[in-house]
Amino acid sequence: MATSPVPREILLEPGGWEDIDAVMAVMDDAFPPCFGERWSKSQIAGVLPLTGVRLLLAHDGGAEAPIVGFALWRTVSDESELLLLAVHTSAQGQGLGRALLEDFAEQAIADGATRLHLEVRDGNPANRLYASEGFDVAGRRRAYYRGVDGERHDALTYVRMVSQ
Ligand SMILES: CC(C)(COP(=O)(O)OP(=O)(O)OC[C@H]1O[C@@H](n2cnc3c(N)ncnc32)[C@H](O)[C@@H]1OP(=O)(O)O)[C@@H](O)C(=O)NCCC(=O)NCCS
């Protein structure tokens, strides 16, 4: 994949096993602990080797610079699911999340996906991002997330059909 320049001198490039600790650092910073959306390191490690899984990293200032965001997805046949999208709080609000999402869509479509889907907690600000990038609400999973205090939160599922 060609690396993509985006605002704030951010470089997007593929990642792998060796990046798992940097990915976890972004995850731990970006996701508020209260909603139960965050993945554990063992969950990430379990998904990375699966067929069709891709990790995209955002470096702040070049390939050797710190990782400030990532997207993780899996493409199987003509479907691609965005599993995680996160940007470090120090880099949020500057277009990076949108750039990662657009790169995910571009790569998934290039890999043959005609249906992109994802789930996100109802009330997460990312809902606005997904809606603005052509994703439509397809369903609701009630009490899907369990927060640290035991409170349950619904998830919304989104789909974007790709005409080819
Ligand atoms: C969701 C997330 C990846 C967005 O990253 P970002 O770099 O801040 O996003 P962008 O700057 O590209 O903003 C894109 C859009 O997201 C929406 N958005 C992002 N943060 C928002 C907030 N706090 N409040 C309202 N809208 C918000 C807006 O629609 C925004 O578009 P706009 O600037 O044109 O209004 C980031 O907030 C994050 O890591 N959140 C925690 C992890 C998470 O919940 N991930 C999603 C579920 S997997």
The ligand as an SDF file (V2000), in Angstrom:
LIG
                    3D

 48 50  0  0  0  0  0  0  0  0999 V2000
  -13.8270    8.7690   17.0320 C   0  0  0  0  0  0  0  0  0  0  0  0
  -12.4230    9.3050   16.8490 C   0  0  0  0  0  0  0  0  0  0  0  0
  -11.5740    8.2220   16.1890 C   0  0  0  0  0  0  0  0  0  0  0  0
  -12.4680   10.5340   15.9360 C   0  0  0  0  0  0  0  0  0  0  0  0
  -11.1420   10.9250   15.7070 O   0  0  0  0  0  0  0  0  0  0  0  0
  -10.7880   12.4680   15.3810 P   0  0  0  0  0  0  0  0  0  0  0  0
   -9.4300   12.4950   14.7870 O   0  0  0  0  0  0  0  0  0  0  0  0
  -11.0230   13.3060   16.5760 O   0  0  0  0  0  0  0  0  0  0  0  0
  -11.8980   12.7810   14.2800 O   0  0  0  0  0  0  0  0  0  0  0  0
  -11.8950   13.9490   13.1920 P   0  0  0  0  0  0  0  0  0  0  0  0
  -11.1080   15.1030   13.6810 O   0  0  0  0  0  0  0  0  0  0  0  0
  -11.4980   13.3490   11.8970 O   0  0  0  0  0  0  0  0  0  0  0  0
  -13.4420   14.3390   13.1850 O   0  0  0  0  0  0  0  0  0  0  0  0
  -14.3190   13.6640   12.3450 C   0  0  0  0  0  0  0  0  0  0  0  0
  -15.7560   13.8410   12.7950 C   0  0  0  0  0  0  0  0  0  0  0  0
  -15.9850   13.0870   13.9630 O   0  0  0  0  0  0  0  0  0  0  0  0
  -17.0400   13.7180   14.7130 C   0  0  0  0  0  0  0  0  0  0  0  0
  -16.4980   13.9520   16.0470 N   0  0  0  0  0  0  0  0  0  0  0  0
  -15.2990   13.5410   16.4940 C   0  0  0  0  0  0  0  0  0  0  0  0
  -15.1590   13.8490   17.7950 N   0  0  0  0  0  0  0  0  0  0  0  0
  -16.2840   14.4710   18.1630 C   0  0  0  0  0  0  0  0  0  0  0  0
  -16.7610   15.0060   19.3950 C   0  0  0  0  0  0  0  0  0  0  0  0
  -16.0390   14.9950   20.5210 N   0  0  0  0  0  0  0  0  0  0  0  0
  -17.9860   15.5410   19.4150 N   0  0  0  0  0  0  0  0  0  0  0  0
  -18.7360   15.5670   18.3000 C   0  0  0  0  0  0  0  0  0  0  0  0
  -18.3410   15.0820   17.0950 N   0  0  0  0  0  0  0  0  0  0  0  0
  -17.1350   14.5300   17.0420 C   0  0  0  0  0  0  0  0  0  0  0  0
  -17.3870   14.9890   13.9730 C   0  0  0  0  0  0  0  0  0  0  0  0
  -18.4840   14.7030   13.1330 O   0  0  0  0  0  0  0  0  0  0  0  0
  -16.1610   15.2310   13.1290 C   0  0  0  0  0  0  0  0  0  0  0  0
  -16.4150   15.9120   11.9460 O   0  0  0  0  0  0  0  0  0  0  0  0
  -16.3410   17.5300   11.8880 P   0  0  0  0  0  0  0  0  0  0  0  0
  -15.0220   17.9130   12.5000 O   0  0  0  0  0  0  0  0  0  0  0  0
  -16.4320   17.7950   10.4260 O   0  0  0  0  0  0  0  0  0  0  0  0
  -17.5110   17.9810   12.6790 O   0  0  0  0  0  0  0  0  0  0  0  0
  -11.8000    9.7380   18.2080 C   0  0  0  0  0  0  0  0  0  0  0  0
  -12.6690   10.6640   18.8240 O   0  0  0  0  0  0  0  0  0  0  0  0
  -11.5360    8.5820   19.1630 C   0  0  0  0  0  0  0  0  0  0  0  0
  -10.4810    7.9580   19.1180 O   0  0  0  0  0  0  0  0  0  0  0  0
  -12.5160    8.3110   20.0530 N   0  0  0  0  0  0  0  0  0  0  0  0
  -12.3340    7.2630   21.0570 C   0  0  0  0  0  0  0  0  0  0  0  0
  -12.3730    5.8850   20.4010 C   0  0  0  0  0  0  0  0  0  0  0  0
  -13.7190    5.6160   19.7640 C   0  0  0  0  0  0  0  0  0  0  0  0
  -14.7440    5.8230   20.3710 O   0  0  0  0  0  0  0  0  0  0  0  0
  -13.6870    5.0930   18.4970 N   0  0  0  0  0  0  0  0  0  0  0  0
  -14.9020    4.8080   17.7490 C   0  0  0  0  0  0  0  0  0  0  0  0
  -15.4670    3.4880   18.0510 C   0  0  0  0  0  0  0  0  0  0  0  0
  -14.4150    2.1420   17.4960 S   0  0  0  0  0  0  0  0  0  0  0  0
  1  2  1  0
  2  3  1  0
  2  4  1  0
  2 36  1  0
  4  5  1  0
  5  6  1  0
  6  7  2  0
  6  8  1  0
  6  9  1  0
  9 10  1  0
 10 11  2  0
 10 12  1  0
 10 13  1  0
 13 14  1  0
 14 15  1  0
 15 16  1  0
 15 30  1  0
 16 17  1  0
 17 18  1  0
 17 28  1  0
 18 19  1  0
 18 27  1  0
 19 20  2  0
 20 21  1  0
 21 22  1  0
 21 27  2  0
 22 23  1  0
 22 24  2  0
 24 25  1  0
 25 26  2  0
 26 27  1  0
 28 29  1  0
 28 30  1  0
 30 31  1  0
 31 32  1  0
 32 33  2  0
 32 34  1  0
 32 35  1  0
 36 37  1  0
 36 38  1  0
 38 39  2  0
 38 40  1  0
 40 41  1  0
 41 42  1  0
 42 43  1  0
 43 44  2  0
 43 45  1  0
 45 46  1  0
 46 47  1  0
 47 48  1  0
M  END
$$$$
